[in-house]
Structures are given as structure tokens and as C-alpha cells.
Amino acid sequence: MPTYKISSCVTSETSFSTTLPSEQEKIWTITKTDTALIIMCNGIEVVEVIYANYEDACANAWNDVAKILFYPGNDTASDEYRQG
């Protein structure tokens, strides 16, 4: 089962609380708002990290994000990345 971590917010490997779509190809969309980080898979919301639910480090870390990094050694599922 896939897991995720979100720097300064979700710091341990966490399973998705929503069942991921069954399609083999999965298109992930990551959206950052002023209050939350939202992750969608094939148009279905699978994670919503509301900064206020975590320590201040969470909001501070995601306040001014220049890039999102997928660690090559840990990301064993992605074939490619495209910035929107």
C-alpha cells in the first residue's frame, strides 16, 4: 500500500485514508493554498493537510514553496513529473 510524508507536517509514513483509484495510470495533482496542501489522484482528493492542524513549522514550511521534491530512492512509483 502506498504511503506519503509531507515535510514539517506529516513526518511519518502515512497510509492514504481514501482508497486510491484503481486505474494503472495515476495522475497526481498537488495544490497549495493559504490554509492547506491538497493532493488529488485522478481527480479524487486523497489528502488534505490543513496547516492549522499541525505545529507552526508546517505552515512555515509550505508558506513560500519554490519546488516540490520527489526523492529518487523513496519514490518507486513515478515515471515522470510535469509542472503545471
Biopython code that builds the backbone (N, CA, C, O; Angstrom):
import numpy as np
from Bio.PDB.StructureBuilder import StructureBuilder

atoms = [
    (1, "MET", "N", (0.850, -1.182, 0.000)),
    (1, "MET", "CA", (0.000, 0.000, 0.000)),
    (1, "MET", "C", (0.898, 1.249, 0.000)),
    (1, "MET", "O", (1.841, 1.325, 0.788)),
    (2, "PRO", "N", (0.621, 2.210, -0.860)),
    (2, "PRO", "CA", (1.420, 3.439, -0.914)),
    (2, "PRO", "C", (1.262, 4.265, 0.367)),
    (2, "PRO", "O", (0.211, 4.262, 1.008)),
    (3, "THR", "N", (2.326, 4.962, 0.713)),
    (3, "THR", "CA", (2.304, 5.867, 1.858)),
    (3, "THR", "C", (2.874, 7.218, 1.432)),
    (3, "THR", "O", (3.443, 7.349, 0.348)),
    (4, "TYR", "N", (2.715, 8.213, 2.290)),
    (4, "TYR", "CA", (3.240, 9.542, 1.991)),
    (4, "TYR", "C", (3.775, 10.183, 3.257)),
    (4, "TYR", "O", (3.418, 9.795, 4.370)),
    (5, "LYS", "N", (4.639, 11.173, 3.068)),
    (5, "LYS", "CA", (5.116, 12.078, 4.120)),
    (5, "LYS", "C", (5.039, 13.485, 3.551)),
    (5, "LYS", "O", (5.186, 13.673, 2.344)),
    (6, "ILE", "N", (4.813, 14.459, 4.393)),
    (6, "ILE", "CA", (4.803, 15.849, 3.957)),
    (6, "ILE", "C", (5.671, 16.625, 4.942)),
    (6, "ILE", "O", (5.326, 16.775, 6.114)),
    (7, "SER", "N", (6.783, 17.106, 4.453)),
    (7, "SER", "CA", (7.796, 17.754, 5.282)),
    (7, "SER", "C", (7.190, 18.753, 6.254)),
    (7, "SER", "O", (6.383, 19.601, 5.874)),
    (8, "SER", "N", (7.593, 18.638, 7.516)),
    (8, "SER", "CA", (7.193, 19.524, 8.610)),
    (8, "SER", "C", (5.727, 19.392, 9.015)),
    (8, "SER", "O", (5.277, 20.091, 9.922)),
    (9, "CYS", "N", (4.980, 18.516, 8.365)),
    (9, "CYS", "CA", (3.561, 18.340, 8.693)),
    (9, "CYS", "C", (3.292, 16.874, 9.052)),
    (9, "CYS", "O", (3.086, 16.537, 10.217)),
    (10, "VAL", "N", (3.299, 16.031, 8.055)),
    (10, "VAL", "CA", (3.090, 14.590, 8.234)),
    (10, "VAL", "C", (4.471, 13.961, 8.137)),
    (10, "VAL", "O", (4.946, 13.665, 7.040)),
    (11, "THR", "N", (5.119, 13.756, 9.281)),
    (11, "THR", "CA", (6.528, 13.393, 9.269)),
    (11, "THR", "C", (6.784, 11.887, 9.314)),
    (11, "THR", "O", (7.922, 11.460, 9.120)),
    (12, "SER", "N", (5.768, 11.082, 9.560)),
    (12, "SER", "CA", (5.953, 9.635, 9.500)),
    (12, "SER", "C", (5.185, 9.103, 8.289)),
    (12, "SER", "O", (4.218, 9.715, 7.833)),
    (13, "GLU", "N", (5.632, 7.955, 7.777)),
    (13, "GLU", "CA", (4.950, 7.379, 6.621)),
    (13, "GLU", "C", (3.500, 7.087, 6.996)),
    (13, "GLU", "O", (3.225, 6.399, 7.979)),
    (14, "THR", "N", (2.587, 7.619, 6.201)),
    (14, "THR", "CA", (1.165, 7.554, 6.499)),
    (14, "THR", "C", (0.421, 6.958, 5.307)),
    (14, "THR", "O", (0.676, 7.329, 4.161)),
    (15, "SER", "N", (-0.490, 6.043, 5.578)),
    (15, "SER", "CA", (-1.318, 5.465, 4.514)),
    (15, "SER", "C", (-2.392, 6.464, 4.113)),
    (15, "SER", "O", (-2.836, 7.269, 4.932)),
    (16, "PHE", "N", (-2.802, 6.413, 2.876)),
    (16, "PHE", "CA", (-3.884, 7.274, 2.404)),
    (16, "PHE", "C", (-5.178, 6.835, 3.073)),
    (16, "PHE", "O", (-5.464, 5.640, 3.144)),
    (17, "SER", "N", (-5.964, 7.790, 3.562)),
    (17, "SER", "CA", (-7.228, 7.460, 4.226)),
    (17, "SER", "C", (-8.333, 7.185, 3.207)),
    (17, "SER", "O", (-9.371, 6.615, 3.544)),
    (18, "THR", "N", (-8.107, 7.587, 1.980)),
    (18, "THR", "CA", (-9.050, 7.361, 0.891)),
    (18, "THR", "C", (-8.479, 6.282, -0.024)),
    (18, "THR", "O", (-7.277, 6.262, -0.291)),
    (19, "THR", "N", (-9.324, 5.402, -0.496)),
    (19, "THR", "CA", (-8.871, 4.373, -1.428)),
    (19, "THR", "C", (-8.455, 5.038, -2.732)),
    (19, "THR", "O", (-9.203, 5.831, -3.303)),
    (20, "LEU", "N", (-7.259, 4.709, -3.194)),
    (20, "LEU", "CA", (-6.766, 5.291, -4.441)),
    (20, "LEU", "C", (-7.529, 4.716, -5.626)),
    (20, "LEU", "O", (-8.004, 3.582, -5.560)),
    (21, "PRO", "N", (-7.654, 5.482, -6.713)),
    (21, "PRO", "CA", (-8.328, 4.965, -7.908)),
    (21, "PRO", "C", (-7.658, 3.674, -8.391)),
    (21, "PRO", "O", (-6.459, 3.473, -8.195)),
    (22, "SER", "N", (-8.441, 2.817, -9.016)),
    (22, "SER", "CA", (-7.931, 1.505, -9.429)),
    (22, "SER", "C", (-7.171, 1.538, -10.753)),
    (22, "SER", "O", (-6.485, 0.572, -11.090)),
    (23, "GLU", "N", (-7.279, 2.623, -11.504)),
    (23, "GLU", "CA", (-6.580, 2.702, -12.788)),
    (23, "GLU", "C", (-5.079, 2.515, -12.597)),
    (23, "GLU", "O", (-4.510, 2.976, -11.608)),
    (24, "GLN", "N", (-4.443, 1.836, -13.551)),
    (24, "GLN", "CA", (-3.000, 1.631, -13.502)),
    (24, "GLN", "C", (-2.267, 2.972, -13.555)),
    (24, "GLN", "O", (-1.365, 3.217, -12.754)),
    (25, "GLU", "N", (-2.654, 3.848, -14.502)),
    (25, "GLU", "CA", (-2.027, 5.165, -14.604)),
    (25, "GLU", "C", (-2.706, 6.114, -13.631)),
    (25, "GLU", "O", (-3.925, 6.279, -13.647)),
    (26, "LYS", "N", (-1.904, 6.725, -12.794)),
    (26, "LYS", "CA", (-2.430, 7.665, -11.815)),
    (26, "LYS", "C", (-1.785, 9.029, -12.043)),
    (26, "LYS", "O", (-0.561, 9.157, -12.070)),
    (27, "ILE", "N", (-2.623, 10.036, -12.204)),
    (27, "ILE", "CA", (-2.179, 11.413, -12.380)),
    (27, "ILE", "C", (-2.404, 12.131, -11.048)),
    (27, "ILE", "O", (-3.535, 12.269, -10.580)),
    (28, "TRP", "N", (-1.293, 12.587, -10.449)),
    (28, "TRP", "CA", (-1.338, 13.250, -9.158)),
    (28, "TRP", "C", (-1.315, 14.760, -9.356)),
    (28, "TRP", "O", (-0.537, 15.277, -10.159)),
    (29, "THR", "N", (-2.167, 15.461, -8.624)),
    (29, "THR", "CA", (-2.221, 16.921, -8.660)),
    (29, "THR", "C", (-1.999, 17.417, -7.235)),
    (29, "THR", "O", (-2.685, 16.988, -6.307)),
    (30, "ILE", "N", (-1.042, 18.317, -7.068)),
    (30, "ILE", "CA", (-0.738, 18.880, -5.756)),
    (30, "ILE", "C", (-1.039, 20.376, -5.815)),
    (30, "ILE", "O", (-0.487, 21.101, -6.642)),
    (31, "THR", "N", (-1.921, 20.825, -4.928)),
    (31, "THR", "CA", (-2.327, 22.226, -4.885)),
    (31, "THR", "C", (-2.029, 22.785, -3.503)),
    (31, "THR", "O", (-2.376, 22.179, -2.490)),
    (32, "LYS", "N", (-1.384, 23.945, -3.470)),
    (32, "LYS", "CA", (-1.088, 24.628, -2.217)),
    (32, "LYS", "C", (-1.965, 25.867, -2.123)),
    (32, "LYS", "O", (-1.973, 26.703, -3.027)),
    (33, "THR", "N", (-2.704, 25.981, -1.021)),
    (33, "THR", "CA", (-3.492, 27.184, -0.774)),
    (33, "THR", "C", (-2.890, 27.894, 0.443)),
    (33, "THR", "O", (-1.879, 27.446, 0.985)),
    (34, "ASP", "N", (-3.497, 28.977, 0.864)),
    (34, "ASP", "CA", (-3.019, 29.689, 2.047)),
    (34, "ASP", "C", (-3.235, 28.880, 3.325)),
    (34, "ASP", "O", (-2.560, 29.118, 4.327)),
    (35, "THR", "N", (-4.165, 27.930, 3.302)),
    (35, "THR", "CA", (-4.509, 27.198, 4.519)),
    (35, "THR", "C", (-4.241, 25.696, 4.453)),
    (35, "THR", "O", (-4.273, 25.025, 5.485)),
    (36, "ALA", "N", (-3.979, 25.155, 3.259)),
    (36, "ALA", "CA", (-3.856, 23.696, 3.154)),
    (36, "ALA", "C", (-3.047, 23.275, 1.936)),
    (36, "ALA", "O", (-2.849, 24.033, 0.987)),
    (37, "LEU", "N", (-2.589, 22.032, 2.009)),
    (37, "LEU", "CA", (-1.962, 21.365, 0.881)),
    (37, "LEU", "C", (-2.914, 20.240, 0.489)),
    (37, "LEU", "O", (-3.261, 19.399, 1.318)),
    (38, "ILE", "N", (-3.336, 20.225, -0.771)),
    (38, "ILE", "CA", (-4.338, 19.261, -1.229)),
    (38, "ILE", "C", (-3.705, 18.381, -2.297)),
    (38, "ILE", "O", (-3.100, 18.875, -3.248)),
    (39, "ILE", "N", (-3.852, 17.070, -2.125)),
    (39, "ILE", "CA", (-3.311, 16.115, -3.084)),
    (39, "ILE", "C", (-4.468, 15.325, -3.669)),
    (39, "ILE", "O", (-5.293, 14.766, -2.947)),
    (40, "MET", "N", (-4.509, 15.292, -5.003)),
    (40, "MET", "CA", (-5.563, 14.568, -5.711)),
    (40, "MET", "C", (-4.927, 13.501, -6.593)),
    (40, "MET", "O", (-3.811, 13.668, -7.084)),
    (41, "CYS", "N", (-5.644, 12.419, -6.783)),
    (41, "CYS", "CA", (-5.208, 11.348, -7.664)),
    (41, "CYS", "C", (-6.341, 11.069, -8.640)),
    (41, "CYS", "O", (-7.433, 10.666, -8.237)),
    (42, "ASN", "N", (-6.077, 11.285, -9.919)),
    (42, "ASN", "CA", (-7.097, 11.115, -10.969)),
    (42, "ASN", "C", (-8.375, 11.873, -10.642)),
    (42, "ASN", "O", (-9.481, 11.381, -10.868)),
    (43, "GLY", "N", (-8.207, 13.076, -10.107)),
    (43, "GLY", "CA", (-9.351, 13.945, -9.840)),
    (43, "GLY", "C", (-10.052, 13.695, -8.517)),
    (43, "GLY", "O", (-11.040, 14.364, -8.215)),
    (44, "ILE", "N", (-9.563, 12.737, -7.710)),
    (44, "ILE", "CA", (-10.167, 12.439, -6.412)),
    (44, "ILE", "C", (-9.233, 12.938, -5.306)),
    (44, "ILE", "O", (-8.045, 12.614, -5.297)),
    (45, "GLU", "N", (-9.777, 13.726, -4.378)),
    (45, "GLU", "CA", (-8.953, 14.213, -3.270)),
    (45, "GLU", "C", (-8.593, 13.045, -2.352)),
    (45, "GLU", "O", (-9.469, 12.337, -1.856)),
    (46, "VAL", "N", (-7.287, 12.856, -2.133)),
    (46, "VAL", "CA", (-6.827, 11.747, -1.293)),
    (46, "VAL", "C", (-6.122, 12.231, -0.026)),
    (46, "VAL", "O", (-5.985, 11.466, 0.928)),
    (47, "VAL", "N", (-5.676, 13.483, 0.000)),
    (47, "VAL", "CA", (-5.032, 14.056, 1.186)),
    (47, "VAL", "C", (-5.350, 15.547, 1.233)),
    (47, "VAL", "O", (-5.260, 16.246, 0.224)),
    (48, "GLU", "N", (-5.719, 16.018, 2.409)),
    (48, "GLU", "CA", (-5.826, 17.455, 2.653)),
    (48, "GLU", "C", (-5.110, 17.727, 3.974)),
    (48, "GLU", "O", (-5.577, 17.325, 5.040)),
    (49, "VAL", "N", (-3.992, 18.403, 3.891)),
    (49, "VAL", "CA", (-3.225, 18.762, 5.079)),
    (49, "VAL", "C", (-3.555, 20.210, 5.406)),
    (49, "VAL", "O", (-3.098, 21.128, 4.725)),
    (50, "ILE", "N", (-4.339, 20.410, 6.436)),
    (50, "ILE", "CA", (-4.696, 21.755, 6.886)),
    (50, "ILE", "C", (-3.613, 22.198, 7.861)),
    (50, "ILE", "O", (-3.454, 21.614, 8.933)),
    (51, "TYR", "N", (-2.873, 23.231, 7.484)),
    (51, "TYR", "CA", (-1.711, 23.673, 8.258)),
    (51, "TYR", "C", (-2.038, 23.895, 9.731)),
    (51, "TYR", "O", (-1.228, 23.553, 10.593)),
    (52, "ALA", "N", (-3.195, 24.453, 10.037)),
    (52, "ALA", "CA", (-3.563, 24.774, 11.422)),
    (52, "ALA", "C", (-3.683, 23.524, 12.300)),
    (52, "ALA", "O", (-3.652, 23.623, 13.527)),
    (53, "ASN", "N", (-3.819, 22.362, 11.680)),
    (53, "ASN", "CA", (-3.921, 21.117, 12.446)),
    (53, "ASN", "C", (-2.561, 20.604, 12.907)),
    (53, "ASN", "O", (-2.479, 19.609, 13.627)),
    (54, "TYR", "N", (-1.498, 21.282, 12.493)),
    (54, "TYR", "CA", (-0.139, 20.861, 12.817)),
    (54, "TYR", "C", (0.587, 22.019, 13.499)),
    (54, "TYR", "O", (0.036, 23.111, 13.634)),
    (55, "GLU", "N", (1.805, 21.779, 13.920)),
    (55, "GLU", "CA", (2.591, 22.834, 14.559)),
    (55, "GLU", "C", (2.914, 23.934, 13.550)),
    (55, "GLU", "O", (2.758, 23.744, 12.344)),
    (56, "ASP", "N", (3.361, 25.070, 14.045)),
    (56, "ASP", "CA", (3.667, 26.220, 13.192)),
    (56, "ASP", "C", (4.670, 25.884, 12.097)),
    (56, "ASP", "O", (4.652, 26.501, 11.032)),
    (57, "ALA", "N", (5.539, 24.920, 12.343)),
    (57, "ALA", "CA", (6.551, 24.543, 11.348)),
    (57, "ALA", "C", (5.897, 24.098, 10.038)),
    (57, "ALA", "O", (6.467, 24.287, 8.963)),
    (58, "CYS", "N", (4.726, 23.518, 10.124)),
    (58, "CYS", "CA", (4.022, 23.055, 8.923)),
    (58, "CYS", "C", (3.652, 24.237, 8.032)),
    (58, "CYS", "O", (3.986, 24.245, 6.847)),
    (59, "ALA", "N", (2.977, 25.219, 8.581)),
    (59, "ALA", "CA", (2.586, 26.398, 7.796)),
    (59, "ALA", "C", (3.810, 27.151, 7.307)),
    (59, "ALA", "O", (3.840, 27.627, 6.172)),
    (60, "ASN", "N", (4.820, 27.259, 8.164)),
    (60, "ASN", "CA", (6.037, 27.977, 7.779)),
    (60, "ASN", "C", (6.747, 27.280, 6.622)),
    (60, "ASN", "O", (7.257, 27.939, 5.716)),
    (61, "ALA", "N", (6.780, 25.961, 6.653)),
    (61, "ALA", "CA", (7.472, 25.211, 5.601)),
    (61, "ALA", "C", (6.776, 25.356, 4.255)),
    (61, "ALA", "O", (7.438, 25.375, 3.217)),
    (62, "TRP", "N", (5.453, 25.458, 4.258)),
    (62, "TRP", "CA", (4.703, 25.484, 2.996)),
    (62, "TRP", "C", (4.255, 26.886, 2.615)),
    (62, "TRP", "O", (3.530, 27.050, 1.633)),
    (63, "ASN", "N", (4.669, 27.901, 3.366)),
    (63, "ASN", "CA", (4.281, 29.280, 3.092)),
    (63, "ASN", "C", (4.824, 29.783, 1.764)),
    (63, "ASN", "O", (4.099, 30.426, 1.004)),
    (64, "ASP", "N", (6.076, 29.502, 1.478)),
    (64, "ASP", "CA", (6.705, 30.026, 0.268)),
    (64, "ASP", "C", (7.486, 28.903, -0.405)),
    (64, "ASP", "O", (8.715, 28.870, -0.341)),
    (65, "VAL", "N", (6.781, 28.000, -1.037)),
    (65, "VAL", "CA", (7.397, 26.825, -1.647)),
    (65, "VAL", "C", (7.861, 27.149, -3.059)),
    (65, "VAL", "O", (7.079, 27.603, -3.894)),
    (66, "ALA", "N", (9.134, 26.911, -3.312)),
    (66, "ALA", "CA", (9.671, 27.137, -4.647)),
    (66, "ALA", "C", (9.592, 25.876, -5.493)),
    (66, "ALA", "O", (9.455, 25.952, -6.714)),
    (67, "LYS", "N", (9.679, 24.714, -4.850)),
    (67, "LYS", "CA", (9.596, 23.466, -5.605)),
    (67, "LYS", "C", (9.203, 22.330, -4.676)),
    (67, "LYS", "O", (9.343, 22.427, -3.457)),
    (68, "ILE", "N", (8.715, 21.266, -5.266)),
    (68, "ILE", "CA", (8.392, 20.039, -4.552)),
    (68, "ILE", "C", (9.351, 18.985, -5.060)),
    (68, "ILE", "O", (9.535, 18.832, -6.268)),
    (69, "LEU", "N", (9.966, 18.254, -4.135)),
    (69, "LEU", "CA", (10.988, 17.276, -4.499)),
    (69, "LEU", "C", (10.488, 15.874, -4.215)),
    (69, "LEU", "O", (9.968, 15.598, -3.134)),
    (70, "PHE", "N", (10.647, 14.991, -5.187)),
    (70, "PHE", "CA", (10.362, 13.578, -5.006)),
    (70, "PHE", "C", (11.712, 12.884, -4.872)),
    (70, "PHE", "O", (12.502, 12.890, -5.815)),
    (71, "TYR", "N", (11.984, 12.295, -3.735)),
    (71, "TYR", "CA", (13.272, 11.653, -3.500)),
    (71, "TYR", "C", (13.391, 10.394, -4.348)),
    (71, "TYR", "O", (12.585, 9.476, -4.197)),
    (72, "PRO", "N", (14.383, 10.332, -5.238)),
    (72, "PRO", "CA", (14.517, 9.202, -6.154)),
    (72, "PRO", "C", (14.591, 7.851, -5.453)),
    (72, "PRO", "O", (14.021, 6.875, -5.942)),
    (73, "GLY", "N", (15.276, 7.775, -4.325)),
    (73, "GLY", "CA", (15.390, 6.496, -3.632)),
    (73, "GLY", "C", (14.102, 6.056, -2.962)),
    (73, "GLY", "O", (13.892, 4.864, -2.738)),
    (74, "ASN", "N", (13.236, 7.012, -2.640)),
    (74, "ASN", "CA", (11.983, 6.691, -1.953)),
    (74, "ASN", "C", (10.795, 6.616, -2.898)),
    (74, "ASN", "O", (9.833, 5.897, -2.625)),
    (75, "ASP", "N", (10.848, 7.335, -3.984)),
    (75, "ASP", "CA", (9.739, 7.352, -4.940)),
    (75, "ASP", "C", (9.960, 6.238, -5.943)),
    (75, "ASP", "O", (10.695, 6.401, -6.917)),
    (76, "THR", "N", (9.323, 5.110, -5.701)),
    (76, "THR", "CA", (9.493, 3.944, -6.577)),
    (76, "THR", "C", (8.326, 3.780, -7.551)),
    (76, "THR", "O", (8.266, 2.802, -8.296)),
    (77, "ALA", "N", (7.404, 4.738, -7.540)),
    (77, "ALA", "CA", (6.200, 4.582, -8.344)),
    (77, "ALA", "C", (6.102, 5.543, -9.537)),
    (77, "ALA", "O", (5.398, 5.246, -10.502)),
    (78, "SER", "N", (6.787, 6.674, -9.487)),
    (78, "SER", "CA", (6.604, 7.691, -10.533)),
    (78, "SER", "C", (7.421, 7.401, -11.764)),
    (78, "SER", "O", (8.574, 6.976, -11.681)),
    (79, "ASP", "N", (6.807, 7.638, -12.915)),
    (79, "ASP", "CA", (7.509, 7.526, -14.190)),
    (79, "ASP", "C", (8.013, 8.889, -14.656)),
    (79, "ASP", "O", (9.066, 8.980, -15.286)),
    (80, "GLU", "N", (7.262, 9.953, -14.347)),
    (80, "GLU", "CA", (7.652, 11.278, -14.786)),
    (80, "GLU", "C", (6.981, 12.335, -13.928)),
    (80, "GLU", "O", (6.032, 12.054, -13.196)),
    (81, "TYR", "N", (7.490, 13.558, -14.030)),
    (81, "TYR", "CA", (6.950, 14.707, -13.318)),
    (81, "TYR", "C", (6.774, 15.844, -14.312)),
    (81, "TYR", "O", (7.660, 16.110, -15.125)),
    (82, "ARG", "N", (5.633, 16.511, -14.246)),
    (82, "ARG", "CA", (5.398, 17.661, -15.133)),
    (82, "ARG", "C", (4.813, 18.777, -14.275)),
    (82, "ARG", "O", (3.796, 18.598, -13.605)),
    (83, "GLN", "N", (5.464, 19.915, -14.308)),
    (83, "GLN", "CA", (4.958, 21.072, -13.577)),
    (83, "GLN", "C", (3.830, 21.703, -14.376)),
    (83, "GLN", "O", (3.951, 21.905, -15.584)),
    (84, "GLY", "N", (2.723, 22.015, -13.690)),
    (84, "GLY", "CA", (1.553, 22.581, -14.356)),
    (84, "GLY", "C", (1.685, 24.035, -14.631)),
    (84, "GLY", "O", (0.772, 24.643, -15.190)),
]
sb = StructureBuilder()
sb.init_structure("model")
sb.init_model(0)
sb.init_chain("A")
sb.init_seg("    ")
for serial, (resi, resn, name, xyz) in enumerate(atoms, 1):
    if name == "N":
        sb.init_residue(resn, " ", resi, " ")
    sb.init_atom(name, np.array(xyz, "f"), 0.0, 1.0, " ", f" {name:<3s}", serial, name[0])
structure = sb.get_structure()
